Amino acid sequence: MVDRLVNSEGNSRRITAVEGCFGAAGQPLAAPGRVLVGEGTLTKQCRKGPKPRQFFLFNDLLVYGAVVLSRRRYAGQRIIPLEQVSIRAVPDEGDLHNGWLIQTPAKSFKVFAATALERTEWMSHIERCVRDQLDRKRRDKPTVDEPAAVWVPDASASTCMRCHRTRFTALNRRHHCRKCGFVVCAACSEHRHLIPQQSSRPLRVCPPCYEDLSVNSHNSSHGTSRRGSNGPVVPCAAGPDSSDEDSSDSGEDIGGSFPVSTTDFYS
């Protein structure tokens, strides 16, 4: 079905509409052979709590953004190549049901659908597109050597998850270790380390992760590198975290209600 949609007028029209919803700030999405497989609103677990995000599944990409005006305007476009993606179902979390984990080397996060059927449809379409994409690259199956950690939501930690002493306040703000995803204080995140899968710049890490990454770097420099080894270590001055798109808390706040089923698949 995807192959039949490649050159169809309907597919071109839908992709153009998605580009228009992201506006000038979004990246162009039209490309030879690209098909919009489906789209819909899912609940993404962000650092400041669950938020509605509009997701677009292409045969080679997963694109999402914050909902500014439903089905008309989206912001903060994020693009994930499907060849980097692996997924698995996750248990319900309070009011959040029908969820699954999306893992990539650069970022991992949970999303939740309105119904169990919707989750099944999303997961089966994603898995099929990933499989087809990797087949085209003559690879057997999706692999994620170093999936990025899922960030612990801010509200889940009132004190530092490493030292267990610092209580978070307006002055003692929360930070996230980019390696393990824990919520930590400034003192427990004073170093940065290069994590190539996530950024070309050194990122904030907690003491245990700093030590682990340093050992890997040392082994690598002595010709005994192991999976997950990273680059040199540099100190970090305390400052605001800004590398995650959810740190600004942009987009609609879903409050105590969650999106109804708004998913459409075209293949």
LINGI-V557615 format. One record per helix or strand of 2 or more residues. SS is the DSSP state (2 for helix, 1 for strand). FROM is the first residue (numbers start at 0). LEN is the number of residues. Records with the same first field share a line. If there is no record, write none. Layout:
BEGIN
SS=FROM-LEN  FROM-LEN
END
This chain:
BEGIN
2=1-4  8-17  81-3  115-21  153-3  186-3  206-15
1=35-11  48-10  60-9  72-9  85-5  98-5  107-5  174-2  182-2  190-3  202-3  232-3  263-2
END
